[in-house]
Amino acid sequence: MTNHRKSPVEISQDEFKAIGYQLVDTLAHFMTTIEEKPVTTGETPKQIQQLLGNDKLPEEGISAEAIITRSSDLLLNHSLFNGHPKFFGYITSSPTPIGALADFLAATVNPNVGANILSPMATAIEKQTVKWLTEFIGAAPTCGGLLVSGGNMANFTAFLAARTAKAPKNLKEEGLTDSQMVFYCSKATHTWIEKAAVLFGHGTNAIRWIATDADNKMNTDVLRQTIATDLQNGQKPFLVIGNAGDVSTGVVDDLVTLAAICKDHDLWFHIDGAYGVPAAVLPECKSMFKGIEEADSIALDPHKWLYAPLEAGCTLVKNPQHLIDTYSSHPVYYNFGNHEDEPSTNFYEFGFQNSRGFRALKVWMALQQVGKNGYVEMIAQDIALSELLFALAQAHPELEAVSQNLSITTLRYVPQSEASENYLNQLNQTLLNQLQEGGEVFLSNAVVTDKYCLRACIVNFRTSEKDIQEVVEIIVREGRKVHQSLQGK
């Protein structure tokens, strides 16, 4: 009699190897030839649903080989590819091949990185990854933290740690009874702050939107004045958020001055560096990011400019005890004790999740494969390509180069005939929609000084100078077509 339970979900070793090798061959070919594919097919949701089919949940199973073959076809022939060398939309990077392998390995071991006893090696790797990311960007060496899903969660995690640190000590027992707690960010800050205000009980009226200066940085004079006014009116400031690469234009705020203001008023200083803060590793960018070591917390997303596959965000906190003060709980059904000779790190005490996947592995593996110098090279190349796009737009009679910071360039198509600002905004919005559906290049949008712009964010290790030159040609060609269409010609 065998002791092996026969289960419908099992795959024999030989079958697993055969299917796995076939899948690896398919994916290797896909990565090698991705530039030959369209960035996206532009298929409508209805067309996609028809391809998928509306079949009911199957009563009986089908072979794993058939499922893998069909799934590969669906995903590799009907997706938007952020790994394509001409994908510059939003801030999603081209994913590292080693990251894909890391996710395969992580899913196979399947550690629950919520408690050390459940994930001894994964916990150690995540701790080391957090330490390496701290060193990479030049944050305070005392930082601790954890991997999360992305920018929203990284910022949320820090926001609540800031509130716990600055709120009355009975916050956990009494809840948020003080409606006068207010916080400050520039008008260029990502929408996560509005979500935080609503979801965590403050309301959007608690947000102090600080005007930006001519360079799109938070106006620190206005910040000082606003804090002073709030204090005079009995409000209770607790948090200032600085941008280290704002989402629309890539601008880095004056972090040194923001840190000084926070120190003057005993406020928590948080940096939203989800996109831009990896550029702090570049010697030529050190002065731009000066002040980062003063931050009480930092959000960064390895799945943006460190090219990790989704999902991989990270929260760093200068004094990680603030995370434990905010998130730790000890129910009787948790037997996650310490070793006799040392305390254990249990990541469920650092953030929202109890059950946690092994996000750190793909970041940890890539940091080793590439090394600090490899990332310096790739990030610098992305910035250089963005600068090239800006220069080519400046030189073209039918393009207007609007802004360039870090690896983000904004530009717009401007026909040679006279046109109003309203028309140019309509033209470029229509053009963007055409480009996003056309499959040759994928850009996003930004509104800069009331101009509706095409926005290219280059966080893509596959992009070359040739791609940038071709993108300019595509924008101009399609811009002419849209202009003629809108003119009724």
Order of alpha helices (4+ residues) and beta strands (2+ residues): alpha-alpha-alpha-alpha-alpha-beta-alpha-alpha-beta-alpha-beta-alpha-beta-alpha-beta-beta-alpha-beta-alpha-alpha-beta-beta-alpha-beta-beta-alpha
